Amino acid sequence: MNLPRQVGLNIRRLRVARKVPQQTIALETGMSLAYLSNIELGKANPTVAILGKIANALGVGAGEFFAPVSAKEALTENLPRGRNVHHQGRKPVKSRRR
């Protein structure tokens, strides 16, 4: 497993275990929600400073991000989505063809 993927899986595992939404971590660290999501997916390679901010927001040591973890263990549970998620509560759009 590559290191950014392992770090991302551990961040997600710790965040879900503490029931903290991504929005909260993004606000506390001053990063965008998209960047945090890319870190958790292993698509972004965060700096040590960013990892330190995430660790502080989660209340853990940054060393916990490097522990071996399987994808199945980290992705077994999802947090409930908020009301502002773009696809929830939306009615289908009817086309206006004449």
Secondary structure by P-SEA (a helix, b strand, c coil): ccaaaaaaaaaaaaaaaacccaaaaaaaacccaaaaaaaaaccccccaaaaaaaaaaacccccccccccccccccccccccccccccccccbbbbbcc
